[in-house]
């Protein structure tokens, strides 16, 4: 059947769905632990009291990969609730399997598109922090439009952050870091946490990944950017 949707009508996605091979443990986790850890986009706006049994500060991470750093943060901040979103099933399966083994109650996950979930499932002025760590850089110039950090997506994120909430980005691609800096410094309703045109030191709460440690030994750079949502009354 011929696809009737034109290129102009198709939404630009910031990711490529990679099927990957699920291990048996990952497959079992998705099948058996989804009622405990999984959230579904079609269920719409989340009720935090129903989902977590409390109304704690909420952190949202887009693209957690295999989940190592997110798992470490969830363990380190039991007083905070975390929602992770990923389109790579093996990463989702691994994360919730590890969360179950560790008995972590303050984590939930989506296997879906981040923009769709933000629009349909996350209430305005809800998030204390939104984390975007090492997103696909789409390094070819013709693909730069696929990068998730764009003026439109940044304003969607701003709507979901609570006043004073923080958008925290990190990348190991300097050109992407420069674009992030440019987009966010020009974005209405945000202020750079360390001053205009400045990159931030890595906060203690963001774990140093094995990938970063290897990159540091090879002289590769990593750039963190933290932007605070301004109170609209200001």
C-alpha positions as CSV (number, residue, x, y, z in Angstrom):
1,X,0.0,0.0,0.0
2,X,1.3,3.4,-0.9
3,X,1.9,5.7,2.1
4,X,-0.4,8.7,1.6
5,X,1.5,10.9,4.1
6,X,3.7,13.4,2.3
7,X,7.2,14.3,3.6
8,X,5.9,17.7,4.6
9,X,3.1,16.1,6.7
10,X,5.4,13.6,8.5
11,X,6.7,14.8,11.9
12,X,10.4,15.2,12.1
13,X,11.7,12.6,14.6
14,X,14.8,13.1,16.7
15,X,15.6,9.4,16.9
16,X,15.8,6.2,14.9
17,X,14.0,3.3,16.4
18,X,16.6,0.5,16.8
19,X,15.0,-2.9,17.3
20,X,18.0,-4.6,18.9
21,X,18.0,-8.1,20.2
22,X,16.2,-8.5,23.6
23,X,17.8,-10.8,26.0
24,X,15.4,-13.2,27.7
25,X,15.7,-11.2,30.9
26,X,14.8,-8.0,29.1
27,X,11.9,-9.6,27.4
28,X,10.6,-11.1,30.6
29,X,10.9,-7.7,32.3
30,X,8.9,-5.9,29.7
31,X,6.2,-8.6,29.8
32,X,6.0,-9.2,33.5
33,X,7.0,-5.9,35.1
34,X,5.2,-3.4,32.9
35,X,2.2,-3.1,35.1
36,X,4.6,-2.1,38.0
37,X,7.0,0.1,36.1
38,X,5.5,0.9,32.7
39,X,3.4,3.9,31.7
40,X,1.4,4.0,28.5
41,X,1.0,7.1,26.4
42,X,-2.6,6.2,25.6
43,X,-3.5,6.5,29.2
44,X,-3.1,10.3,28.9
45,X,-2.2,12.7,31.7
46,X,-0.6,11.0,34.6
47,X,-1.9,11.2,38.2
48,X,1.2,11.3,40.2
49,X,-0.6,10.3,43.4
50,X,-1.9,7.2,41.7
51,X,1.3,6.4,39.9
52,X,3.8,6.9,42.8
53,X,1.5,7.0,45.8
54,X,2.8,10.4,46.7
55,X,3.4,13.9,45.4
56,X,7.2,14.3,45.4
57,X,9.5,16.3,43.2
58,X,9.5,14.8,39.7
59,X,12.5,14.3,37.3
60,X,11.9,13.4,33.6
61,X,14.7,11.9,31.5
62,X,14.6,11.7,27.7
63,X,16.6,8.9,26.1
64,X,18.2,7.0,29.0
65,X,19.8,4.4,26.8
66,X,20.6,1.2,28.7
67,X,19.7,3.0,31.9
68,X,22.9,2.9,34.0
69,X,23.1,6.6,35.0
70,X,19.3,6.9,35.5
71,X,19.3,3.8,37.7
72,X,22.1,5.4,39.8
73,X,20.2,8.6,40.2
74,X,17.0,6.8,41.2
75,X,19.0,5.0,43.9
76,X,20.7,8.1,45.1
77,X,17.5,10.2,45.4
78,X,14.8,8.0,47.0
79,X,12.9,11.2,48.0
80,X,12.5,12.1,44.3
81,X,10.3,10.4,41.6
82,X,11.8,9.7,38.2
83,X,10.2,9.1,34.8
84,X,12.4,7.8,32.0
85,X,11.5,7.6,28.3
86,X,13.3,5.6,25.7
87,X,12.5,4.1,22.2
88,X,15.0,1.3,22.5
89,X,13.3,-1.8,24.0
90,X,16.5,-3.6,25.3
91,X,17.3,-0.5,27.4
92,X,13.8,-0.3,28.8
93,X,13.8,-4.0,29.6
94,X,17.2,-3.8,31.3
95,X,16.3,-0.7,33.4
96,X,13.1,-2.1,34.8
97,X,14.6,-5.5,35.5
98,X,17.4,-3.8,37.5
99,X,14.9,-1.6,39.2
100,X,12.9,-4.6,40.4
101,X,16.0,-6.4,41.6
102,X,17.0,-3.3,43.6
103,X,13.4,-2.8,44.9
104,X,13.2,0.8,43.6
105,X,9.6,2.2,43.9
106,X,10.4,5.7,42.6
107,X,10.9,5.0,38.9
108,X,8.5,4.7,35.9
109,X,9.2,4.4,32.2
110,X,7.6,5.1,28.8
111,X,8.5,3.2,25.6
112,X,7.4,6.0,23.3
113,X,8.2,9.3,21.6
114,X,9.3,12.0,24.1
115,X,7.4,14.9,22.4
116,X,4.2,13.0,22.3
117,X,4.5,12.0,26.0
118,X,5.3,15.5,27.1
119,X,2.3,16.9,25.2
120,X,-0.2,14.2,26.2
121,X,0.9,12.8,29.6
122,X,2.8,15.4,31.6
123,X,1.0,18.3,33.2
124,X,2.2,21.9,32.9
125,X,4.4,23.2,35.7
126,X,5.1,19.7,36.9
127,X,8.7,18.8,36.5
128,X,11.5,19.8,38.8
129,X,14.1,18.8,36.2
130,X,14.2,17.5,32.7
131,X,17.3,15.6,31.7
132,X,18.6,15.3,28.2
133,X,21.9,13.5,28.2
134,X,23.9,12.7,25.1
135,X,21.0,12.9,22.6
136,X,21.6,11.8,19.0
137,X,23.8,14.6,17.5
138,X,22.6,14.1,13.9
139,X,26.1,15.4,13.0
140,X,25.5,15.7,9.3
141,X,24.4,19.3,8.5
142,X,21.4,18.1,6.4
143,X,20.2,16.2,9.5
144,X,20.6,19.0,12.1
145,X,16.9,19.7,11.9
146,X,16.3,16.3,13.5
147,X,18.1,17.3,16.7
148,X,15.7,17.4,19.6
149,X,16.9,20.7,20.9
150,X,15.0,23.2,18.8
151,X,13.1,26.4,19.7
152,X,9.7,24.7,19.5
153,X,10.7,21.7,21.6
154,X,12.4,23.9,24.2
155,X,9.1,25.9,24.7
156,X,7.2,22.6,25.1
157,X,9.7,21.6,27.8
158,X,9.4,25.0,29.5
159,X,5.7,24.6,29.8
160,X,6.2,21.3,31.6
161,X,8.8,22.6,34.1
162,X,7.7,24.0,37.4
163,X,8.8,27.6,38.0
164,X,12.5,27.3,39.0
165,X,12.7,23.9,37.3
166,X,15.8,23.1,35.4
167,X,16.5,21.8,31.9
168,X,19.8,19.9,32.1
169,X,21.5,18.9,28.8
170,X,24.8,17.2,28.2
171,X,26.5,16.3,24.9
172,X,30.0,15.2,23.7
173,X,29.5,16.9,20.4
174,X,30.9,20.4,20.5
175,X,28.8,21.7,17.6
176,X,25.7,20.4,19.2
177,X,26.7,22.0,22.5
178,X,27.1,25.3,20.7
179,X,23.7,25.0,19.1
180,X,22.1,24.2,22.5
181,X,23.8,27.2,24.0
182,X,22.5,29.4,21.2
183,X,18.9,28.1,21.2
184,X,18.6,28.3,25.0
185,X,20.2,31.7,25.5
186,X,17.6,33.0,23.0
187,X,14.7,31.0,24.4
188,X,12.1,33.1,26.3
189,X,11.4,32.1,29.9
190,X,14.9,30.6,30.6
191,X,18.0,31.8,32.2
192,X,21.4,30.1,32.1
193,X,22.2,28.9,35.6
194,X,25.8,30.0,35.4
195,X,25.5,33.0,33.1
196,X,24.9,33.8,29.4
197,X,27.0,31.8,27.0
198,X,28.4,29.6,29.7
199,X,28.7,25.9,30.1
200,X,28.1,24.4,33.5
201,X,30.3,22.1,35.5
202,X,28.9,18.6,35.7
203,X,26.5,18.5,38.7
204,X,27.2,15.9,41.3
205,X,23.8,14.3,40.7
206,X,24.7,13.3,37.1
207,X,26.9,10.2,37.2
208,X,30.0,10.1,35.2
209,X,29.4,7.3,32.6
210,X,31.9,4.7,31.5
211,X,31.7,6.3,28.1
212,X,32.8,9.7,29.5
213,X,35.6,8.2,31.5
214,X,37.0,6.6,28.4
215,X,36.5,9.8,26.5
216,X,38.3,11.8,29.1
217,X,41.3,9.5,28.8
218,X,41.3,10.2,25.0
219,X,41.0,13.9,25.5
220,X,37.3,14.1,24.4
221,X,35.2,16.9,25.8
222,X,31.7,16.8,27.4
223,X,29.6,19.9,27.8
224,X,26.8,20.3,30.4
225,X,24.2,23.1,30.0
226,X,21.7,24.0,32.8
227,X,18.9,26.4,32.3
228,X,16.3,27.5,34.9
229,X,12.7,28.3,34.0
230,X,11.9,31.8,35.1
231,X,8.8,32.5,37.2
232,X,6.3,33.9,34.7
233,X,5.4,36.6,37.2
234,X,8.9,38.0,37.1
